[in-house]
């Protein structure tokens, strides 16, 4: 019997398959390049190794290759019929996940964790802001994830991956200082953990430590391969810091050389959401963005996501508004509202409301933006993404308030943002807090 790094038995007799799988798991959990190659080496060494096929399905899902993801997941479930009960549930989690049955995947994950709390690979799709909680559409998703992870901490101890996962949950639940301590420990244990580097950047963003974030990213990023899962997104963080520091030339260099659709090989969801966010927030900060860049972003978005789902949908709305394609945006809003009525929109009515607000902002109807967004601000969490990413919406509201002469509203919103509120990249927002 062979075991993984967490001491869980694996249904393979091939040491080569086990070694490649264990290496791939660490690459997957650490968002390092090479995970796909490792899992495929494991499959070559043992074609009947179910968990390697399940892991390959996850990598393909992250790469926005749904057909390959589904095929690998189906193979994994079939092969697991001869494996252990743990591996059977494990493969079913990923089969549900890549086929869009998130609620079932989460239910199976809870079942798995009750029996096998150290099944880190099975747990991993639940954590993070793009995970099963992050894209659940529930307003209480952030404390729910904290509650899921808390009892698991005693099982994982000083594990570099779990420390970073728990840190992110705490940071997104408004506990940035506690989260920062955990993620710093994770980085001490594994400096190459790109997820930890990302989460540390979030801790610094939430507490307004922009200079510290710039120094950290400048030192950490040069050694990170472009094929790494977080490559685009970490450079987005770098570009956002440079925007906050008014170094616009550096901001464009960081973004265009590392995140632009024509150069990035990162997961398309990051290329899309980071790109739209940076372009819109640049305009909020008073930086000119060419229509050509917006057009290219739209082309890439619609090619990668012909039927945009949660989180991408909001970003498409901002993109269409920026291009002032009112006909396309009107049709899209109608589709969103119909989906909400038919209960097919996980995040609910806040999505079309944000879309309408984006249109109103672009049309200079700033009082309307305030009227639309202020009542639903607590529901914006439902769209998915991190607090830093959802500042796309908050900053739009702050900008609208300032442009409509509602400075007191802008001050209240900035103060409610805590440490981040001291410096917001919106023209005219200087000195709000």
C-alpha positions in Angstrom: 0.0 0.0 0.0 1.2 3.5 -0.9 0.3 6.8 0.8 0.1 10.4 -0.1 1.7 13.3 1.8 -1.2 13.4 4.2 -0.9 9.7 5.1 -4.0 8.7 3.0 -3.8 5.3 1.2 -3.7 5.4 -2.6 -5.0 2.6 -4.9 -1.9 2.3 -7.0 1.0 -0.2 -6.7 3.3 2.0 -8.8 5.7 4.1 -6.8 6.3 6.2 -9.9 2.6 7.0 -10.2 2.5 7.8 -6.5 5.5 10.1 -6.6 4.2 11.9 -9.7 0.8 12.3 -8.1 2.2 13.6 -4.8 4.4 16.1 -6.7 1.3 17.2 -8.7 -0.8 17.7 -5.6 1.8 20.0 -4.1 2.0 21.9 -7.4 -1.8 22.2 -7.5 -2.2 23.2 -3.9 0.7 25.7 -4.3 -0.5 27.0 -7.7 2.8 26.2 -9.2 3.4 25.3 -12.8 3.7 21.6 -13.8 0.7 20.1 -12.1 -0.9 18.8 -15.3 2.4 17.2 -16.4 2.8 15.5 -13.1 -0.7 14.1 -13.1 -0.2 12.9 -16.7 3.0 11.2 -15.7 1.1 9.5 -12.9 -1.5 8.3 -15.4 1.2 7.0 -17.7 2.8 5.1 -14.9 -0.5 3.6 -13.8 -3.5 4.2 -16.2 -5.9 2.8 -13.6 -5.0 5.3 -10.9 -8.3 7.0 -10.3 -7.1 10.0 -8.2 -4.7 11.0 -10.9 -7.5 11.2 -13.4 -9.6 13.2 -10.9 -6.7 15.7 -10.3 -6.3 16.0 -14.1 -9.9 16.9 -14.3 -9.4 19.7 -11.8 -6.5 21.1 -13.7 -8.4 21.1 -16.9 -11.4 22.8 -15.3 -9.1 25.6 -14.0 -7.8 26.0 -17.5 -11.4 26.4 -18.9 -11.2 23.2 -20.8 -14.6 21.7 -19.7 -14.8 18.8 -22.2 -11.4 17.4 -21.2 -12.3 18.0 -17.5 -15.5 16.1 -17.8 -13.9 13.2 -19.6 -11.2 12.8 -17.0 -13.7 13.0 -14.2 -15.8 10.3 -15.7 -12.8 8.1 -16.1 -11.9 8.7 -12.5 -15.3 7.7 -11.2 -15.3 4.6 -13.3 -11.8 3.5 -12.1 -12.6 4.3 -8.5 -15.2 1.5 -8.4 -12.3 -0.8 -7.7 -10.6 1.6 -5.2 -11.3 2.5 -1.6 -14.5 4.2 -0.4 -12.6 7.4 0.2 -11.3 7.5 -3.3 -14.8 6.7 -4.6 -16.3 9.8 -2.9 -13.2 11.8 -3.8 -13.7 11.2 -7.5 -17.4 11.9 -7.3 -16.6 15.3 -5.8 -14.7 16.2 -8.9 -17.2 14.7 -11.3 -19.9 16.8 -9.7 -17.7 19.9 -9.7 -16.7 19.8 -13.4 -20.2 19.2 -14.4 -21.5 22.3 -12.7 -23.3 20.5 -9.8 -21.7 22.7 -7.1 -24.2 22.0 -4.4 -23.7 18.2 -4.8 -19.9 18.6 -4.8 -20.1 20.6 -1.6 -22.4 18.1 0.1 -20.0 15.3 -0.9 -17.0 17.3 0.4 -18.6 17.7 3.8 -19.3 14.0 3.9 -15.7 13.3 2.9 -14.2 15.7 5.5 -16.2 14.0 8.3 -14.6 10.7 7.5 -11.2 11.9 6.1 -10.4 15.4 7.2 -7.0 15.3 5.7 -8.2 14.8 2.1 -6.8 18.1 1.1 -7.3 17.7 -2.6 -11.0 17.0 -2.0 -11.2 20.1 0.2 -9.3 22.4 -2.1 -12.2 23.3 -4.5 -14.2 24.6 -1.5 -11.6 27.2 -0.4 -10.7 30.5 -1.9 -12.9 33.1 -3.4 -13.5 31.1 -6.7 -14.4 28.0 -4.8 -17.6 26.2 -4.0 -18.4 28.7 -1.3 -17.0 31.7 -3.2 -19.3 30.9 -6.2 -22.3 29.7 -4.2 -24.1 33.0 -4.6 -24.9 33.0 -0.8 -24.5 36.2 1.2 -23.2 34.3 4.2 -20.5 32.4 2.3 -17.5 34.0 4.0 -18.3 33.1 7.6 -19.6 29.7 6.4 -16.1 28.9 5.0 -14.4 30.0 8.2 -16.8 27.6 10.1 -15.9 24.7 7.7 -12.2 25.1 8.2 -12.0 25.9 11.9 -12.4 22.3 13.2 -10.0 21.0 10.5 -7.1 23.1 11.9 -6.2 20.5 14.6 -5.9 17.8 11.9 -3.6 19.8 9.6 -1.4 21.4 12.2 1.5 23.3 10.7 0.7 22.3 7.1 1.7 25.0 4.6 -1.3 24.6 2.3 -4.0 24.5 5.0 -2.5 27.5 6.8 -2.8 29.6 3.6 -6.3 28.4 2.9 -7.5 29.2 6.5 -5.7 32.5 6.3 -7.6 33.5 3.2 -10.9 32.6 4.8 -10.2 34.7 7.8 -9.0 37.7 5.7 -12.2 37.6 3.6 -14.3 37.4 6.8 -12.8 40.7 8.0 -10.1 39.1 10.2 -7.1 40.4 8.2 -4.6 40.6 11.0 -5.3 37.0 12.2 -5.1 35.8 8.6 -1.9 37.7 7.9 -0.2 35.8 10.8 -1.3 32.4 9.4 -0.2 33.2 5.8 3.2 34.5 7.0 3.7 31.1 8.7 2.7 29.4 5.4 5.3 31.3 3.5 7.9 30.5 6.1 7.2 26.8 5.5 7.0 27.0 1.7 8.2 30.2 0.1 7.2 28.9 -3.3 3.5 28.6 -2.4 1.9 31.0 -4.9 -1.4 30.7 -3.2 0.2 32.0 0.0 1.9 34.8 -1.9 -1.4 35.8 -3.3 -3.1 35.6 0.1 -0.4 37.7 1.7 -1.0 40.3 -1.0 -4.7 40.3 0.1 -3.8 40.7 3.7 -1.6 43.7 2.9 -4.3 45.2 0.6 -7.0 44.9 3.3 -4.8 46.7 5.9 -3.6 49.4 3.5 0.0 48.3 3.5 0.6 49.2 -0.1 4.3 49.8 0.1 4.9 46.5 1.9 2.8 44.8 -0.8 4.9 46.4 -3.6 8.2 45.3 -2.0 6.9 41.8 -1.4 5.6 41.3 -4.9 8.7 42.9 -6.5 10.9 40.3 -4.7 8.6 37.3 -5.1 7.2 37.5 -8.6 10.4 37.3 -10.7 10.8 33.6 -9.9 7.2 32.7 -10.7 6.6 30.9 -14.0 4.1 32.4 -16.4 2.4 28.9 -16.5 1.7 29.2 -12.8 -2.0 29.4 -12.0 -1.8 32.7 -10.1 0.6 34.4 -12.5 -1.8 36.9 -14.1 -3.6 37.5 -10.8 -0.5 38.3 -8.8 0.6 40.7 -11.5 -2.8 42.3 -11.3 -2.1 42.8 -7.6 1.2 44.4 -8.5 -0.5 46.7 -11.1 -3.2 47.7 -8.5 -0.5 48.7 -6.0 1.2 50.7 -8.7 -2.1 52.4 -9.5 -2.6 53.3 -5.9 0.9 54.7 -5.8 0.1 56.8 -9.0 2.9 55.0 -11.0 0.8 54.6 -14.1 3.6 53.7 -16.4 4.6 50.8 -14.1 1.0 49.8 -13.8 0.5 49.5 -17.5 3.8 47.6 -17.9 2.9 45.1 -15.2 -0.5 44.5 -16.6 0.2 44.5 -20.4 3.3 42.3 -20.1 1.8 39.7 -17.7 -2.0 39.8 -17.8 -3.1 41.0 -21.2 -5.1 38.4 -23.2 -2.6 38.2 -25.9 0.3 37.2 -23.6 -1.2 35.5 -20.5 -1.6 31.7 -20.3 -3.3 32.0 -16.9 -6.8 30.7 -16.3 -9.2 32.7 -18.5 -11.4 33.7 -15.6 -8.5 35.6 -14.1 -7.5 37.1 -17.4 -11.1 38.4 -17.9 -12.0 39.5 -14.5 -8.6 41.0 -13.7 -8.5 42.8 -17.1 -12.0 44.3 -16.9 -11.4 45.3 -13.3 -8.1 47.0 -13.9 -9.4 48.9 -17.0 -12.5 50.1 -15.2 -10.7 51.0 -12.0 -8.0 52.8 -14.0 -10.8 55.0 -15.5 -12.2 55.6 -12.0 -8.7 56.8 -11.0 -8.6 59.3 -13.9 -6.4 57.2 -16.2 -7.3 57.1 -19.9 -8.1 53.7 -21.3 -8.4 53.3 -25.1 -11.5 51.9 -26.7 -9.2 49.4 -28.5 -8.2 47.8 -25.2 -11.9 47.5 -24.2 -12.7 46.0 -27.5 -10.0 43.4 -27.2 -11.1 42.5 -23.7 -14.7 42.0 -24.9 -13.5 39.8 -27.7 -11.5 37.6 -25.4 -14.2 37.4 -22.8 -16.9 36.4 -25.2 -14.7 33.9 -26.9 -13.7 32.2 -23.6 -17.1 32.5 -21.9 -19.9 32.5 -24.6 -22.3 31.9 -21.7 -20.8 33.9 -18.8 -21.5 32.5 -15.4 -21.1 33.9 -11.9 -18.6 36.7 -11.5 -17.8 36.8 -15.2 -21.3 38.1 -15.8 -20.7 41.2 -13.8 -17.5 41.9 -15.6 -19.1 41.5 -19.0 -21.6 44.2 -17.9 -18.8 46.6 -17.0 -17.1 45.8 -20.3 -20.2 46.5 -22.4 -20.9 49.7 -20.5 -17.3 50.9 -21.1 -17.8 50.3 -24.8 -21.2 52.1 -24.6 -22.8 49.2 -26.5 -26.2 49.9 -25.0 -28.1 47.5 -27.2 -25.9 44.5 -26.2 -26.0 45.6 -22.6 -29.8 45.9 -22.6 -30.2 42.4 -24.0 -27.7 41.1 -21.4 -29.5 42.8 -18.6 -32.8 41.3 -19.8 -31.2 37.9 -19.9 -29.9 38.3 -16.3 -33.3 39.4 -15.0 -35.0 36.5 -16.7 -32.5 34.1 -15.3 -33.1 35.6 -11.8 -36.9 35.2 -12.2 -36.4 31.6 -13.3 -34.0 31.1 -10.3 -31.1 30.3 -12.6 -28.9 33.2 -11.3 -27.0 32.0 -8.2 -26.1 35.5 -7.0 -29.7 36.8 -7.5 -31.0 40.2 -8.5 -27.8 42.1 -7.4 -26.2 41.1 -10.7 -28.6 42.9 -13.0 -28.7 45.8 -10.6 -24.9 46.1 -10.8 -25.1 45.9 -14.6 -27.7 48.7 -14.6 -25.4 50.8 -12.3 -22.5 50.3 -14.7 -24.5 51.6 -17.6 -25.8 54.6 -15.5 -22.2 55.4 -14.5 -21.0 55.4 -18.0 -23.9 57.7 -19.0 -23.1 60.1 -16.2 -26.2 59.4 -14.2 -24.4 59.4 -10.9 -27.4 59.8 -8.7 -29.0 56.8 -10.3 -25.8 54.8 -9.6 -26.1 55.7 -5.9 -29.8 54.8 -5.9 -29.1 51.4 -7.5 -26.0 50.3 -5.5 -26.3 51.8 -2.1 -29.3 49.6 -1.0 -27.7 46.4 -2.3 -24.1 46.9 -1.1 -24.4 44.1 1.5 -25.5 41.7 -1.3 -22.5 42.4 -3.6 -20.7 39.5 -1.8 -23.0 37.2 -3.6 -21.4 37.9 -7.0 -18.2 36.0 -6.0 -14.6 37.1 -5.8 -12.6 38.7 -3.0 -13.2 41.9 -1.1 -10.3 43.4 -3.2 -12.1 42.3 -6.4 -15.5 43.5 -5.3 -14.0 47.0 -4.7 -14.7 47.3 -8.4 -18.4 47.9 -7.4 -17.6 49.8 -4.2 -15.2 52.2 -5.9 -17.8 52.8 -8.6 -20.3 53.8 -5.9 -17.8 56.0 -4.2 -16.9 57.7 -7.5 -20.6 58.2 -8.3 -21.2 59.7 -4.9 -18.3 62.1 -5.3 -19.4 63.2 -8.8 -23.0 63.7 -7.5 -21.8 65.9 -4.7 -22.5 63.3 -2.0 -19.1 63.5 -0.3 -20.5 62.4 3.1 -21.7 59.2 1.5 -18.2 58.6 0.0 -16.6 59.3 3.4 -18.9 56.7 5.1 -18.2 54.1 2.5 -14.4 54.7 2.8 -14.5 54.5 6.6 -16.4 51.3 6.5 -13.6 49.8 4.4 -11.3 49.9 7.3 -7.5 50.1 6.6 -8.1 49.9 2.9 -10.3 53.0 3.0 -7.3 55.3 3.8 -6.3 55.1 0.1 -8.8 54.4 -2.6 -7.9 54.6 -6.3 -10.8 57.0 -7.3 -10.2 60.5 -8.6 -11.2 63.0 -6.0 -11.1 60.4 -3.1 -8.0 61.8 -1.5 -8.4 62.6 2.1 -11.8 60.9 2.5 -10.5 59.1 5.7 
